[in-house]
Each structure stands twice: as structure tokens, then as C-alpha cells.
Amino acid sequence: MRQQRQWNEILNWFTSHLSTGFLEGINSLIQAAKAKARAGTVLRGT
């Protein structure tokens, strides 16, 4: 299963020319923004 996923990622790179590192970086920014938004609602008490 893992080998199949890795092979799919390699093939995806050839079609999209995006590495998973770039996409993981985007995901990290999204997760940080979501965490910051959650912290804001907790601090305001709503």
C-alpha cells in the first residue's frame, strides 16, 4: 500500500510539477491560520 502511494506521488509530480513539500507548506499555513482563529474565539469568550 505504501509503495503504491509513493509511486502515485512520483507520477503526480510529473503531471503537476508540484512536490508534496510545497503542498505540505501550504497545508501548514492553513492549519496555523485555523489555530489562530480558534485561539481568538477562546480569548473573546464566544
C-alpha atoms as an extended CHARMM CRD file, in Angstrom:
* protein
*
        46  EXT
         1         1  MET       CA              0.0000000000        0.0000000000        0.0000000000  PROA      1               0.0000000000
         2         2  ARG       CA              2.7530000000        2.4500000000        0.9480000000  PROA      2               0.0000000000
         3         3  GLN       CA              4.7060000000        1.6970000000       -2.2010000000  PROA      3               0.0000000000
         4         4  GLN       CA              1.6140000000        2.3350000000       -4.3110000000  PROA      4               0.0000000000
         5         5  ARG       CA              1.0910000000        5.7210000000       -2.6270000000  PROA      5               0.0000000000
         6         6  GLN       CA              4.7290000000        6.6840000000       -3.1620000000  PROA      6               0.0000000000
         7         7  TRP       CA              4.5120000000        5.6580000000       -6.8000000000  PROA      7               0.0000000000
         8         8  ASN       CA              1.3630000000        7.7580000000       -7.2170000000  PROA      8               0.0000000000
         9         9  GLU       CA              3.1480000000       10.7700000000       -5.7070000000  PROA      9               0.0000000000
        10        10  ILE       CA              6.0230000000       10.3430000000       -8.1410000000  PROA      10              0.0000000000
        11        11  LEU       CA              3.6320000000       10.1600000000      -11.0820000000  PROA      11              0.0000000000
        12        12  ASN       CA              1.7030000000       13.1790000000       -9.7850000000  PROA      12              0.0000000000
        13        13  TRP       CA              4.9080000000       15.2170000000       -9.7670000000  PROA      13              0.0000000000
        14        14  PHE       CA              5.3590000000       14.5940000000      -13.4740000000  PROA      14              0.0000000000
        15        15  THR       CA              1.8160000000       15.7140000000      -14.2430000000  PROA      15              0.0000000000
        16        16  SER       CA              1.5770000000       18.6960000000      -11.8760000000  PROA      16              0.0000000000
        17        17  HSD       CA              5.2630000000       19.5760000000      -11.2810000000  PROA      17              0.0000000000
        18        18  LEU       CA              4.4480000000       20.2580000000       -7.6220000000  PROA      18              0.0000000000
        19        19  SER       CA              6.3120000000       18.4660000000       -4.9020000000  PROA      19              0.0000000000
        20        20  THR       CA              4.4970000000       17.3230000000       -1.8120000000  PROA      20              0.0000000000
        21        21  GLY       CA              6.7870000000       19.5990000000        0.2120000000  PROA      21              0.0000000000
        22        22  PHE       CA              5.2390000000       22.6700000000       -1.3840000000  PROA      22              0.0000000000
        23        23  LEU       CA              1.7320000000       21.3690000000       -0.7750000000  PROA      23              0.0000000000
        24        24  GLU       CA              2.5900000000       20.4710000000        2.8270000000  PROA      24              0.0000000000
        25        25  GLY       CA              3.8480000000       24.0250000000        3.2960000000  PROA      25              0.0000000000
        26        26  ILE       CA              0.5200000000       25.3880000000        2.0730000000  PROA      26              0.0000000000
        27        27  ASN       CA             -1.2910000000       22.9910000000        4.4140000000  PROA      27              0.0000000000
        28        28  SER       CA              0.8740000000       24.1720000000        7.3090000000  PROA      28              0.0000000000
        29        29  LEU       CA             -0.1310000000       27.7850000000        6.6590000000  PROA      29              0.0000000000
        30        30  ILE       CA             -3.8060000000       26.8250000000        6.5480000000  PROA      30              0.0000000000
        31        31  GLN       CA             -3.5410000000       24.8630000000        9.8000000000  PROA      31              0.0000000000
        32        32  ALA       CA             -1.7600000000       27.7810000000       11.5100000000  PROA      32              0.0000000000
        33        33  ALA       CA             -4.4740000000       30.2040000000       10.3820000000  PROA      33              0.0000000000
        34        34  LYS       CA             -7.1760000000       27.8660000000       11.6870000000  PROA      34              0.0000000000
        35        35  ALA       CA             -5.4080000000       27.5300000000       15.0480000000  PROA      35              0.0000000000
        36        36  LYS       CA             -5.0510000000       31.3060000000       15.3050000000  PROA      36              0.0000000000
        37        37  ALA       CA             -8.7510000000       31.7330000000       14.5390000000  PROA      37              0.0000000000
        38        38  ARG       CA             -9.6880000000       29.1900000000       17.2160000000  PROA      38              0.0000000000
        39        39  ALA       CA             -7.4610000000       30.9450000000       19.7620000000  PROA      39              0.0000000000
        40        40  GLY       CA             -9.1920000000       34.2420000000       19.0040000000  PROA      40              0.0000000000
        41        41  THR       CA            -12.6350000000       32.8380000000       19.7340000000  PROA      41              0.0000000000
        42        42  VAL       CA            -11.4230000000       31.2950000000       23.0070000000  PROA      42              0.0000000000
        43        43  LEU       CA             -9.8820000000       34.5740000000       24.1750000000  PROA      43              0.0000000000
        44        44  ARG       CA            -13.0380000000       36.5550000000       23.3760000000  PROA      44              0.0000000000
        45        45  GLY       CA            -15.1680000000       34.0200000000       25.2140000000  PROA      45              0.0000000000
        46        46  THR       CA            -17.6180000000       33.4360000000       22.3720000000  PROA      46              0.0000000000
